[in-house]
Amino acid sequence: MAEKLVIIGAGMASGRMLEHLFETDPGRYDVTLFGAEPRGNYNRIMLSPVLAGEKRYEDIITHDADWYAANNVNCRFGQTVTKIDREAKSVFADGVETPYDRLVIATGSAPFILPIPGKDLPGVRAFRDLDDVEAMVAVAEKPDAKAVVIGGGLLGLEAAAALRGRGMEVVVLHLAGHLMERQLDAAAGYLLRRELEGRGIKVHCKAQTKAILGTDRVEAVALDDGTIYPADLIVMAAGIRPETRLATDAGIEINRGIVVSDAMVTSDPDILALGECVEHNGAVYGLVAPLYDMAKVAAKTLTGMAAAFKPVQTATQLKVTGVSLYSAGDFAEADDREEIVLRDATAGIYKRVVLRDNRILGAVLYGDTADGSWFFDLLKRGTDIAQMRDTLIYGQSYSGGASADPLAAVAALPAEAEICGCNGVCKGTIANAINSKGLTSLDDVRAHTKASASCGSCTGLVEKLLMATLGDKYNPAAIQPMCNCTELGHDEVRRLIVAQELKSIPAVMQELGWKTSCGCAKCRPALNYYLVANWPGEYEDDGQSRFINERVHANIQKDGTYSVVPRMFGGLTTANELRAIADVADKFDVPTIKVTGGQRIDLLGIKKEDLPAVWADLNKAGMMSGAAYAKGLRTVKTCVGSDWCRFGTQDSTGLGVRIEKFMWGSWTPAKLKLAVSGCPRNCAEATCKDIGVICVDSGYEIHFGGAAGLDIKGTEVLCHAKTEDEAMEIIAALTQLYREQGRYLERIYKWAKRVGSDSIKANVVEDLGKRRQLFERFVYSQKFAQVDPWEERVNGRDAHEFAAMADFQMLQAAE
Amino acid sequence: MNDWVDIGCLEDVPRRGARCIKTPLGKIAVFRTADDRVFAIDDQCPHKGGPLSQGIVHGAQVTCPLHNWVFSLESGNAQGADEGAVRTYPLRLHQNRILIDVQTFAAATAA
């Protein structure tokens, strides 16, 4: 029998969630939908046009009775849920009890009603639902009716404009110094005010409302400064707050909103919440885009799939006919920010773009918002706009086509112009390949046309051609030299190492024209990694080009001592291992013993000369280096999974151990941390790891590209694997692709952002042949990588590292 | 008066690497460059005390392992924008043996 899903609230968020749910798993739940309004889901955002008389209610219905019937939704519209009984797992509405297996709270928000005298008088309305709209329209139909709107934000102004359009006299009272201060800067706020006043709406800023006057119904509003505005209708649009009363009564964790996890689950694992009533990571949401994202996540959670809500930047547009206004991002002034402003007073145009380090942080457009999405796109992508800075403010068409643009010269070249002299490739050939094969990167063009694949001197031209052909779809990474020793970037160097079969650091420096004799501390470790990764079994690792931690296989501390972390596969240990660790700690006077975030034990404060002896003791107990210092595989964190946990769906511990046994010793561009969680509750925190696995009933969801350091980022889902073997192959192939493409010190999430997850999926998920080849290259490389460096040093390797050359400490005593 | 003492042979120090000698004043780092020149400087970065002997050696320079300050092995001066210096000690290379003048640090202790 299907599980019982009860939903409280029939608004846009729960409506969207149901759509996703019915798409993926239509028969899974027996759905009961409660809505306080006596109607189903409609597009609440479009209430403003309905109030203005531009649309009818019927135009904005999103789910009609047929839809609910087709999906077997038991609709309980017009019934207000008054109680959730979590013990009995049921809800009460109109005294009727309805049991649930899973419950979704989507109660939305409640308008904030100013706590002033007269607030309960008839004629005071919020602007939240169709009933409000109908009540306002009824007042507006009376001749000479007057309205006062309290709140000059998005909602208040839409109401004011609509009521004015219906012929009412309208005053807007606003607490702040200018309208829509959350979305607009003062200049745009001024233009908006001028526009509204031109339409006959009176705007009163810095207005402190003191009381609503009237006996049987509203008659006027009084302000602190003594001003009195007569009114037949008061619209409260001073803000909203999450509607959390039901959840509060039920003892669910509440802060500003109902607190939910990334998976949209409340403090009660059987209860989800989404929409304007929730609080996620300390933030509450009122715009529709993030609510739709929540809906997607909640639907997945309900079907047992792992998903995480990731808030994205949102843009705002005012829906007042005839007013064009657009704002996105952060546009507050600060010392580290610059701005570009364009004002055209007569045309009523104002544009302002706020920049930091040549990247757009925020944009406000008034009067002409055609380029809003273009700016927003640049903002979201974090595109470096240095090249088009001079023309940026004029918008996309200008930045793409004006003669001042650096692309113009390339765009003007005839198709037969030769771009790549080495390989005799002309412009037309490249442009055709870009268009017909859907190429998007320099590497693509090199692979398909050979242009710039030899000496590389035409790389700049090819990039401009990509830009000219693809427009803003092309997102070039500025080529930065590896360091001051060369003009070449990391990718160039790697490509040439392969193409010219360079197999030693001196060979690379000689053939690629290094400007220094011996490189520097930046390029040498990078070159060493590239050579290790590209020529397994052939290249002899150059210890002197490794950072000290990787040279002595321990982590240097601020006082010059080292910390030692033995490997514990999957975070598992034994009494014997712990005993050996305790003995080492006693024997070597280890001052600090700490448990790490990756489920290992860290022995801190060990003298360098003691390291080999410490390792010898740990080796004897069967432990090897935990590589806690490596730009390589660090740890695979696990939860106890189906072995012990009552929620575990698979053997997450076993899989974690298996992965770590398979992958230990591998070098990667930057550190690589993995985790395997046994169920979507995700106790191993796999969704902020470089690579994570979430076990589900149907197999293994493989995630990648998380970060929880300088940057915080949830993973994205790579794919689903049915078996452990398949998961292992995918993870190894993904790691190998990263090993081959990642720039030294570039974490997996940055690599993924640079090359694009689509290209990663194409190689690792879609093309099984490529996946297999990547996997096999990884396996081959592991043949040479899986040597315990501690054991080598216990047996005498690099002995000079750990002993002083001479000791003159007794000199003074001897004299 | 000099007092040159043999501290080991050239091969005891890896190319583009360093070894330490212990003195009453603390450790001195002995470096060997790729072209077999040898230098000695205090094994302590003036910035946060990092052990310079553990750094990456490139040309006649070393990069501190703690915060990447770069020092000239010849002059002891910090390179680039960083300001500071470490003491240098004269070394002699005699028939593949490395000699250091113990007076340079013995004198300092006696004083």
Interface residues (C-beta under 8 A of the other chain):
Chain A: T516 S517 C518 G519 C520 A521 R524 P525 G543 Q544 S545 R546 F547 I548 V552 I556 K558 D559 G560 H800 A804 M805 A806 D807 F808 Q809 L811 Q812 E815
Chain B: V5 I7 G8 D12 V13 P14 R15 R16 G17 R19 C20 I21 K22 T23 P24 K27 V30 T33 A34 K48 G49 G50 P51 Q54 G55 I56 V57 H58 G59 Q61 T63 P65 L66 N68 V70 V102 F105 A106 T109 A110
